[in-house]
Amino acid sequence: MRNRLEAGALALVAVVGPLVLFMGTPGTSDVDIWFKWAQILRTSGPVSGFAALRADYPPGSSLVLLGVRYLSETLSIPYALGLKITLTLCLAATACVVFLVARSVLLVVATVVSMSLNAVALMYLDVLMAPFLLAAAYVARRGRWCACLALLICASYFKYQPVVLLPFALVFSLRNIRTKVPRGDWILLGAAAGGVVAGLAVYGVEPVWRSFITASRHNTLSSFAANPQWILTWILQAWSGRATEIVEIVSASRPTLRVLSLVSLVGYGYVLRAYWKSGDGSNEGFLRFGLLGFLVYFFCSAGVHENHLFVPLVMTLSLAIESERWWPQFVVVAAAANANLLGFYGWTGYLDRGVTVIDNTVWLACVASIALFLVGKSVWRGDGSGLSKRHSRPSV
């Protein structure tokens, strides 16, 4: 009973705090786009509307946006406020999952602080998948590979980024295949897979596949991600004599896109192969190599966006829950994720970017790239912060 009261109190704080602090922030320009999407979905219906959107989000996100539209009309509030309330509730749910898993108020506070800018201030939809990702890491910690797969599939209902983790989850499942699977886990996996099948049957294979391909094929070098491609974008701009101007997003040529795709696939395959050869069947191994695979995507792929460090943020948070020796990595990734957002959009969704010799976001990309590389290096070695293993949490 006491734990429930504590979880309820923390959830209330997780709702009220960010909502009050960021009540007046309008979010990025994506909010206006989602409002238009919600109008189309309401006018055409969720199925025909999804096909008409030709968006790069799964059907789950479109249902959330449509639900926010109905909520806003019912409460007679602006759509942006309805979306802010919805995402704040998802953040509160994420905080509750962290508390129930870790029983740590400090980790709950760190979760809310590290995710509030993304979810509440700027109103990205990433937080919709956070409870599922954290729950997947928790059940993996208990060797429940079947439930882990199911929860990752559920996270993919809202954003496609968790698909990057699925091959690592499959390897983890094979390592733990002999573990007795509770009946409820089989039901959960069946329901999650059934949701995918039902979605394809209702929405159609072609519209859903098109949205997935659209999400995976952006023809820009970098879409405001503070990664090496953003530095390359500045180099190309400097080559044309505009080194001291604000850096703008540029389209990449087809050969360049092919090279980046090849590098990404080779790097990702190398990490996945290393995970397979490691023979590591632990939850920490799954989180470590999954994080490395996602960092390969962030570093090497074309068209990465400014909010795509959210999944690494959740992964390092899960590692910090697993063992306190991963706290430094969590702090660095959380700082990089939030700095990436602040550098391009500030607290409100609009920022007049400055120039210190060159565009400040180029300096940001340099620092973030070095910091994330060092995180990746320590995760690859598996040495965390270098603290003794006696500090690790015992397995459950």
C-alpha positions in Angstrom: 0.0 0.0 0.0 2.8 2.3 0.9 4.6 1.8 -2.5 1.3 2.6 -4.3 1.0 5.8 -2.3 4.6 6.8 -3.1 4.1 5.9 -6.8 0.9 8.0 -6.9 2.6 10.9 -5.2 5.6 10.8 -7.6 3.2 10.5 -10.5 1.3 13.6 -9.4 4.6 15.5 -9.0 5.7 14.3 -12.5 2.5 15.6 -13.9 2.1 18.9 -12.1 5.8 20.0 -12.1 6.6 19.8 -15.9 3.1 21.0 -16.8 3.3 24.1 -14.7 6.9 24.8 -15.7 6.3 24.4 -19.5 2.6 25.4 -19.7 3.3 28.3 -21.9 5.7 26.7 -24.4 4.1 26.2 -27.9 6.4 23.4 -28.9 8.1 23.0 -32.3 6.4 23.5 -35.6 5.6 19.8 -35.6 2.7 20.6 -33.3 1.0 22.6 -36.1 1.6 19.7 -38.5 0.0 17.2 -36.0 -3.0 19.5 -35.6 -3.5 19.3 -39.4 -3.0 15.6 -39.3 -5.7 15.3 -36.6 -8.1 17.3 -38.8 -7.5 15.0 -41.7 -7.9 11.9 -39.5 -11.2 13.2 -38.1 -12.5 14.2 -41.5 -11.4 11.1 -43.4 -11.5 8.6 -40.6 -8.5 6.9 -38.9 -7.9 4.4 -41.8 -8.3 6.6 -44.9 -6.8 9.5 -43.0 -3.6 7.6 -42.2 -3.2 6.6 -45.9 -3.8 10.2 -46.9 -1.2 11.5 -44.5 1.7 9.6 -46.1 3.5 10.3 -42.9 6.6 8.6 -41.4 4.9 7.6 -38.1 3.2 4.2 -37.3 -0.6 4.1 -37.1 -0.4 4.2 -33.3 0.8 7.7 -33.3 -2.0 8.8 -35.6 -4.6 7.3 -33.2 -3.0 9.2 -30.3 -3.2 12.5 -32.3 -6.8 11.8 -33.2 -7.6 11.0 -29.6 -6.0 14.3 -28.5 -8.3 16.1 -31.0 -11.4 14.5 -29.4 -10.0 15.2 -25.9 -9.4 18.9 -26.7 -12.9 19.3 -28.1 -14.5 17.6 -25.1 -12.6 19.8 -22.7 -12.9 22.9 -24.9 -9.2 23.5 -24.8 -6.6 24.3 -27.5 -5.2 21.2 -29.3 -1.7 22.1 -28.2 -2.7 22.0 -24.6 -4.5 18.7 -25.0 -1.4 17.3 -26.6 0.7 18.7 -23.8 -1.5 17.1 -21.1 -1.5 13.8 -22.9 2.3 13.7 -23.2 2.7 14.8 -19.6 0.5 11.9 -18.5 2.8 9.6 -20.5 5.8 11.1 -18.8 4.1 10.4 -15.4 3.5 6.8 -16.5 7.2 6.5 -17.4 8.1 7.9 -14.0 5.9 5.3 -12.3 7.5 2.5 -14.2 10.9 3.7 -13.1 9.8 3.9 -9.5 8.2 0.5 -9.5 11.3 -1.1 -11.1 14.0 0.8 -9.3 12.4 2.0 -6.1 14.5 5.0 -6.4 13.2 8.6 -6.0 16.5 9.9 -7.4 16.0 7.9 -10.7 12.4 9.1 -10.9 13.6 12.7 -10.6 16.3 12.1 -13.2 13.8 10.6 -15.5 11.4 13.6 -15.3 14.2 16.1 -15.6 15.8 14.4 -18.6 12.6 13.9 -20.5 10.5 17.0 -19.7 12.1 19.2 -22.4 11.4 16.6 -25.1 7.9 15.5 -24.0 6.3 18.6 -22.3 8.1 21.7 -23.5 8.7 20.8 -27.2 6.0 18.1 -27.4 7.7 15.4 -29.3 5.9 12.0 -29.4 8.9 10.0 -28.2 7.6 9.6 -24.6 4.8 7.5 -25.9 7.2 4.6 -26.3 9.2 5.2 -23.1 7.1 3.1 -20.7 7.2 0.1 -23.0 11.0 0.4 -23.5 11.6 0.6 -19.8 9.3 -2.3 -19.1 11.0 -4.3 -21.8 14.3 -3.8 -20.1 12.8 -4.7 -16.7 11.3 -8.0 -17.8 14.6 -8.8 -19.7 16.3 -8.4 -16.4 14.2 -11.3 -15.1 15.0 -13.4 -18.2 11.5 -13.0 -19.6 12.5 -12.8 -23.3 9.0 -13.4 -24.5 7.6 -10.4 -22.7 10.6 -8.3 -23.7 9.9 -8.9 -27.4 6.2 -8.1 -26.9 6.9 -4.8 -25.2 9.4 -3.7 -27.9 6.7 -4.5 -30.5 4.2 -2.4 -28.6 6.8 0.5 -28.4 7.0 0.3 -32.2 3.3 1.0 -32.5 4.1 4.7 -31.9 7.6 5.2 -33.3 9.7 3.1 -35.6 13.0 3.6 -33.7 12.5 0.6 -31.4 12.7 -1.6 -34.6 16.5 -1.0 -34.4 16.6 -2.9 -31.1 14.5 -5.9 -32.2 17.5 -7.9 -33.7 19.3 -7.5 -30.4 16.2 -8.6 -28.6 16.0 -11.7 -30.8 19.6 -12.6 -30.0 18.8 -12.1 -26.3 15.7 -14.3 -26.7 17.8 -17.1 -28.3 20.3 -16.9 -25.4 17.4 -17.3 -22.9 15.2 -19.6 -25.0 15.4 -22.4 -22.4 14.0 -20.2 -19.7 10.5 -21.2 -18.6 8.0 -18.8 -20.1 5.0 -17.8 -18.1 1.7 -18.3 -19.8 0.9 -14.6 -19.5 4.1 -13.8 -21.5 3.0 -15.9 -24.4 -0.4 -14.2 -24.3 1.3 -10.8 -24.2 3.5 -11.7 -27.2 0.5 -13.1 -29.1 -1.4 -9.9 -28.4 1.5 -7.7 -29.5 2.0 -9.6 -32.7 -1.7 -9.8 -33.2 -1.8 -6.0 -33.0 0.7 -5.8 -35.8 -1.3 -8.2 -38.0 -4.6 -6.4 -37.2 -2.9 -3.1 -38.0 -1.8 -4.4 -41.4 -5.2 -5.8 -42.1 -7.1 -2.7 -41.1 -4.7 0.0 -42.5 -3.4 -2.0 -45.4 0.1 -3.3 -45.9 1.1 -0.7 -48.5 0.3 2.5 -46.4 2.0 1.0 -43.3 5.1 -0.2 -45.3 5.2 3.2 -47.0 5.3 5.0 -43.6 8.1 2.7 -42.5 10.1 3.3 -45.6 9.5 7.1 -45.4 10.8 7.0 -41.8 13.9 5.1 -42.7 14.8 7.1 -45.9 15.5 10.8 -45.3 17.5 12.4 -48.1 19.3 14.9 -45.9 22.7 14.6 -44.4 21.4 15.6 -41.0 18.0 16.9 -39.9 19.3 18.9 -37.0 21.0 15.9 -35.2 24.2 17.0 -33.5 26.2 14.3 -35.1 29.1 14.0 -37.6 26.7 14.5 -40.5 25.8 18.0 -39.2 29.5 18.8 -39.1 29.8 17.5 -42.7 26.9 19.8 -43.6 28.8 22.8 -42.2 32.0 21.7 -44.1 30.0 21.6 -47.4 28.6 25.0 -46.6 32.0 26.4 -45.7 33.3 25.0 -49.0 30.9 27.2 -50.8 32.2 30.3 -48.9 29.5 30.5 -46.2 31.5 29.2 -43.2 30.3 31.8 -40.8 26.6 31.6 -41.7 23.9 29.7 -39.9 24.0 26.1 -41.1 21.0 24.9 -43.1 19.7 21.4 -43.7 20.9 20.1 -47.1 19.9 17.3 -49.3 22.4 14.5 -49.9 23.2 13.1 -53.3 22.2 9.5 -54.1 25.8 8.3 -54.0 26.3 9.9 -50.6 23.1 8.3 -49.3 24.3 4.9 -50.5 27.7 5.3 -48.8 26.1 6.4 -45.5 23.6 3.5 -45.7 26.4 1.0 -46.4 28.5 2.4 -43.5 25.5 2.2 -41.2 24.6 -1.3 -42.1 28.2 -2.5 -41.8 28.6 -0.9 -38.4 25.3 -2.1 -37.2 26.0 -5.6 -38.4 29.4 -5.6 -36.8 27.8 -4.7 -33.4 25.1 -7.3 -33.8 27.7 -10.0 -34.7 29.8 -9.0 -31.7 26.8 -9.4 -29.5 26.1 -12.8 -31.0 29.7 -14.0 -30.5 29.9 -12.6 -26.9 27.5 -15.3 -25.7 26.1 -12.8 -23.2 22.6 -13.7 -22.2 22.2 -11.0 -19.5 19.9 -8.0 -19.6 22.9 -5.7 -19.3 24.4 -7.3 -22.4 21.2 -6.8 -24.4 21.1 -3.1 -23.3 24.7 -2.5 -24.0 24.8 -3.9 -27.5 21.4 -2.5 -28.3 22.6 1.0 -27.3 25.7 0.6 -29.4 23.6 -0.5 -32.4 21.4 2.6 -32.0 24.5 4.9 -31.6 25.8 3.5 -35.0 22.5 4.6 -36.5 22.8 8.1 -34.9 26.4 8.6 -35.9 26.3 7.2 -39.4 22.8 7.3 -40.9 21.5 10.1 -43.1 18.5 12.3 -42.1 18.8 11.7 -38.3 16.7 14.2 -36.3 17.4 16.2 -33.3 15.2 14.1 -31.0 16.6 10.7 -32.0 18.8 10.5 -28.9 15.6 9.7 -26.9 16.0 5.9 -27.3 19.7 6.0 -26.2 18.5 8.1 -23.2 16.0 5.4 -22.2 18.6 2.6 -22.8 21.2 4.3 -20.5 18.5 5.0 -18.0 17.7 1.3 -18.0 21.5 0.5 -17.5 21.5 3.0 -14.6 18.6 1.0 -13.1 20.5 -2.2 -13.6 23.7 -0.9 -12.0 24.8 2.4 -10.5 28.1 2.2 -12.4 26.2 3.2 -15.6 25.1 6.6 -14.1 27.9 8.6 -15.8 26.8 7.2 -19.2 23.2 8.1 -18.5 24.1 11.6 -17.4 26.2 12.2 -20.6 23.6 10.8 -23.0 20.8 12.8 -21.2 22.9 16.0 -21.4 23.6 15.3 -25.1 19.9 14.6 -25.9 18.7 17.8 -24.2 21.5 19.9 -25.5 20.7 18.8 -29.0 17.1 20.0 -28.5 18.1 23.2 -26.8 20.7 24.0 -29.5 18.2 24.0 -32.3 14.8 24.8 -30.6 15.5 26.2 -27.2 12.9 25.8 -24.4 9.9 27.0 -26.5 10.3 25.4 -29.9 11.9 28.4 -31.6 15.5 29.7 -31.2 17.4 32.4 -33.0 20.6 30.4 -33.3 23.8 32.3 -32.7 27.3 32.3 -34.3 30.5 32.2 -32.4 33.0 32.3 -35.3 30.8 29.5 -36.8 27.3 28.3 -36.1 27.0 27.4 -32.4 25.3 24.1 -33.3 28.4 23.0 -35.1 30.4 23.3 -31.9 27.6 21.5 -30.2 27.8 18.6 -32.7 31.6 18.4 -32.2 31.2 18.2 -28.4 28.2 15.8 -28.5 29.9 13.5 -31.0 33.1 13.2 -28.9 31.0 12.7 -25.7 28.8 10.0 -27.3 31.8 8.3 -28.8 33.4 8.0 -25.4 30.1 6.7 -24.0 30.1 4.1 -26.8 33.7 3.2 -26.1 33.0 2.5 -22.4 29.8 0.6 -23.2 31.7 -1.5 -25.8 34.3 -2.4 -23.1 31.5 -3.0 -20.6 33.3 -1.2 -17.9 30.7 1.4 -17.0 32.2 4.2 -15.0 35.0 1.9 -13.9 33.4 1.3 -10.5 33.8 -2.1 -8.9 31.2 -4.7 -9.7 30.3 -5.0 -6.1 28.2 -1.9 -6.6 26.0 -3.7 -9.2 22.4 -4.4 -8.3 21.7 -8.1 -7.6 19.8 -10.0 -10.2 16.1 -10.5 -9.5 
